[in-house]
Amino acid sequence: MTVVIESGFIGAEYDLNHPRIGYERVAGALTTNVPSEDGFNAQNAETPLTYTAWQPTSVPAVWRLTFVGGGTETISYLGIGVHNIGSSGATVTLQSFDGATWANWGGGMSVSPDNDDAIMFLVEPAAVNGIGILIEGAVARVGTISAGDVLEWPRKATWTGLPITESETNRYNVNQSDTGNWLGRTRIASGLEFDMTIDNLSETFRRGEFETFRNHANTGDGTFFVAPRPLDYPDEVAYAWSPETIRMERNVPKKEIAGSVSMSLRGYKAP
């Protein structure tokens, strides 16, 4: 799990120890520079699904979205939810398009992760004509890429509960003989299970940015990238979703600090 922050960036509205949730998924015309392996087409990485991925046949390989009609989109995050970049020994670099030239974002934002958990790039919001990634060093499998304008929460998350890095959960089939002997077990599923609570939210936030996120979480595909405190805890990031309805309660009779959001989340865990 890795949050990669643009050099010098301290946050657009709120500092980088306020939670970030990346749920926007901008669309565009997809291009790559090398063929893909059979069954691992580049289009697979455009979906929120975790069982499909893009795998180029060679590196360096680029995966790029040029926005429809040559227009711009505001980008402040890019997330990669499914990959084997860490275990393959590859490096991933964020790239952008200014309408004429593709270049590494900010002169260079790269990471060579030591595991295959979620990656989230956080950058100074900028209107660009395209967004993408560059894979170097080794062929890697990459899925569930999304980018857009990240949601910056105006209050910090309650700092209790299970850290994302320790939230792995496993489910097993246990084999037992008729006489009660233990014969071993098989892991049939794994994932992440963790909570995040944010208090003292305003009614203005409820009717604005939160409402848009709530609609996505409850009626859209429901997936998003979440980093509760990206600056001090960059390993605390996940590609997540909620098995329950996300809503904001009113806990304080004052509209400036009335709201409280408690989310019990599930997330993807690399095998």
C-alpha positions in Angstrom: 0.0 0.0 0.0 1.5 3.3 -1.1 0.5 6.9 -1.3 2.8 8.9 -3.6 2.6 12.7 -3.1 3.8 15.3 -5.6 6.9 17.1 -4.4 5.9 20.4 -2.6 2.2 19.6 -2.6 0.6 20.3 0.8 -3.1 19.9 -0.1 -5.5 22.0 -2.2 -8.0 22.9 0.5 -7.0 20.8 3.5 -3.6 19.4 4.6 -2.6 15.9 3.7 -3.5 14.4 7.0 -7.2 15.0 6.2 -8.7 11.9 4.5 -8.7 11.6 0.7 -11.2 9.5 -1.2 -10.7 9.1 -5.0 -13.9 7.9 -6.6 -14.0 9.9 -9.9 -13.2 7.8 -12.9 -12.5 10.1 -15.9 -13.1 8.6 -19.4 -11.1 9.0 -22.5 -9.6 7.5 -25.6 -7.2 4.7 -24.6 -3.8 4.2 -26.2 -0.8 2.0 -25.5 2.6 1.7 -27.2 3.0 -2.1 -27.1 0.7 -5.1 -27.7 -1.1 -6.7 -24.8 -0.9 -10.4 -23.7 -3.9 -12.5 -24.8 -6.7 -12.0 -22.3 -5.1 -9.0 -20.7 -6.2 -6.1 -23.0 -5.6 -2.5 -22.0 -9.4 -1.9 -21.7 -9.5 -4.3 -18.7 -7.8 -1.6 -16.5 -10.6 0.9 -17.2 -13.1 -1.1 -15.2 -13.6 -1.3 -11.5 -13.4 -5.1 -11.5 -10.6 -6.7 -9.6 -10.3 -10.0 -11.5 -9.3 -8.5 -14.9 -6.1 -6.6 -15.7 -3.9 -5.2 -18.5 -0.5 -6.8 -19.2 1.8 -5.5 -21.9 4.1 -7.9 -23.7 7.2 -5.7 -23.1 8.4 -2.6 -21.3 8.7 0.3 -21.3 4.9 0.3 -21.7 2.4 3.2 -21.4 -1.3 3.2 -20.7 -2.9 6.6 -21.5 -6.3 8.2 -21.6 -6.7 11.3 -23.9 -9.8 13.1 -22.9 -12.7 13.1 -25.4 -12.9 16.1 -27.8 -9.4 17.3 -26.8 -10.8 18.9 -23.7 -9.4 19.1 -20.2 -10.2 17.4 -16.9 -9.1 18.4 -13.4 -6.9 15.7 -12.0 -5.7 15.5 -8.4 -5.3 11.7 -8.0 -4.7 8.5 -9.9 -5.2 5.1 -8.2 -4.1 1.6 -9.1 -6.1 -1.0 -7.3 -4.9 -4.2 -8.7 -1.4 -5.0 -9.9 1.8 -7.1 -9.4 4.2 -4.2 -9.8 5.9 -4.9 -6.5 6.3 -8.6 -6.9 7.5 -8.2 -10.5 10.1 -5.6 -9.7 8.6 -3.0 -11.9 8.4 0.8 -11.5 5.3 2.9 -12.3 5.4 6.6 -13.2 2.5 9.0 -13.4 2.2 10.9 -16.8 0.0 13.7 -18.2 -0.8 15.2 -21.5 -0.9 19.0 -22.2 -2.5 18.7 -25.6 0.7 18.4 -27.4 3.2 16.3 -25.4 3.1 13.5 -22.9 5.4 13.9 -20.0 6.1 12.6 -16.5 3.9 14.5 -14.1 5.8 17.3 -12.3 9.1 16.2 -13.8 8.8 12.7 -12.2 6.5 10.9 -9.8 7.6 7.2 -9.7 7.3 4.4 -7.2 8.8 0.9 -7.1 6.5 -0.7 -4.4 7.6 -3.5 -2.2 4.2 -5.2 -2.4 1.2 -5.5 -4.6 -1.3 -3.5 -2.6 -3.1 -0.3 -3.7 -1.2 2.7 -5.1 -2.5 6.3 -4.9 -0.9 9.3 -6.5 -1.9 12.6 -5.0 -1.0 15.8 -7.0 -1.6 19.5 -7.1 -5.0 19.8 -9.0 -4.4 20.6 -12.6 -6.4 20.8 -15.8 -4.8 18.4 -18.3 -5.7 16.8 -21.6 -4.8 13.3 -20.6 -3.6 11.1 -17.8 -1.7 7.8 -17.8 1.1 5.6 -16.4 4.5 4.3 -17.6 5.7 0.9 -16.6 9.4 0.2 -16.6 11.9 -2.3 -15.3 9.8 -5.4 -15.7 6.6 -6.5 -17.3 3.7 -6.1 -14.8 0.0 -6.8 -14.7 -2.1 -3.7 -13.9 -5.8 -3.4 -13.3 -8.4 -1.0 -12.0 -6.8 2.4 -12.9 -9.0 5.4 -12.0 -8.2 9.1 -12.0 -10.0 12.4 -11.3 -10.5 15.1 -8.7 -10.0 13.6 -5.3 -12.4 14.3 -2.4 -10.6 16.2 0.4 -12.5 15.8 3.7 -12.7 19.0 5.7 -12.2 17.1 9.0 -9.7 14.5 10.1 -10.7 10.9 10.6 -11.1 9.6 14.1 -7.8 7.9 14.9 -9.0 4.7 16.4 -9.8 1.2 15.1 -7.8 -1.2 13.0 -5.1 0.2 10.7 -5.6 -0.7 7.0 -2.2 -2.3 7.0 -3.4 -4.8 9.7 -7.0 -5.3 8.4 -6.5 -8.4 6.3 -9.2 -11.0 6.7 -9.1 -14.6 5.4 -11.8 -17.2 5.0 -11.0 -20.9 5.0 -12.4 -24.3 4.3 -11.2 -26.4 7.2 -10.8 -30.1 6.5 -11.6 -32.4 9.4 -11.9 -36.2 9.6 -15.0 -38.0 10.8 -13.1 -38.8 14.0 -12.3 -35.1 14.6 -8.7 -35.0 13.3 -7.6 -31.7 11.7 -6.5 -32.4 8.1 -5.5 -29.0 7.0 -7.3 -26.0 5.5 -7.6 -24.1 2.2 -7.9 -20.3 2.0 -10.9 -19.5 -0.2 -11.0 -15.7 0.1 -9.1 -12.8 1.5 -9.6 -9.1 1.7 -9.5 -6.0 3.9 -12.0 -5.0 6.5 -11.7 -1.6 8.3 -13.6 1.3 9.6 -13.3 5.1 9.1 -15.2 7.7 11.0 -15.2 11.5 10.4 -17.1 13.8 12.7 -18.0 17.5 12.9 -18.9 17.9 9.2 -21.0 20.9 8.0 -24.4 20.9 6.4 -22.8 22.7 3.5 -20.4 19.7 3.0 -23.4 17.3 3.3 -25.3 19.0 0.5 -22.2 19.4 -1.8 -19.2 17.1 -2.1 -20.5 14.5 0.3 -23.8 14.1 -1.6 -21.9 13.4 -4.8 -19.7 10.8 -3.2 -22.7 9.2 -1.4 -24.5 8.8 -4.7 -21.5 7.1 -6.2 -20.9 4.8 -3.2 -24.6 3.8 -2.9 -25.9 3.8 -6.5 -22.8 3.8 -8.7 -20.2 1.1 -9.0 -19.4 1.9 -5.4 -15.6 1.5 -5.5 -13.0 4.1 -4.5 -9.5 4.7 -3.2 -9.2 5.8 0.4 -6.3 7.2 2.4 -7.2 8.3 5.9 -3.9 10.2 6.7 -1.8 10.1 3.5 1.1 12.3 4.7 2.0 10.7 8.0 0.7 7.2 7.1 1.3 6.7 3.4 1.0 2.9 3.7 -2.6 3.3 4.9 -4.4 3.2 1.5 -6.9 0.8 0.0 -9.1 0.1 -3.0 -12.4 -0.2 -1.2 -16.1 -0.3 -1.2 -18.9 -0.4 1.4 -21.2 -3.4 1.9 -23.6 -1.0 3.7 -25.4 2.2 2.8 -23.1 5.2 3.4 -24.9 8.1 5.1 -24.2 11.1 7.3 -25.9 11.4 10.7 -26.6 14.6 12.6 -25.0 14.3 16.0 -24.6 18.0 17.0 -27.4 20.6 16.9 -25.2 23.1 15.1 -25.1 23.1 11.3 -21.4 24.0 11.0 -20.4 20.7 12.9 -23.6 18.6 12.8 -22.5 15.7 10.6 -20.8 12.4 11.3 -20.0 9.7 8.8 -19.0 6.2 9.9 -18.0 3.7 7.2 -17.4 0.0 7.6 -15.4 -0.8 4.5 -14.1 -3.8 2.6 -11.1 -3.6 0.3 -9.1 -5.6 -2.2 -6.1 -7.5 -0.9 -3.5 -8.9 -3.3 -3.2 -12.7 -3.2 
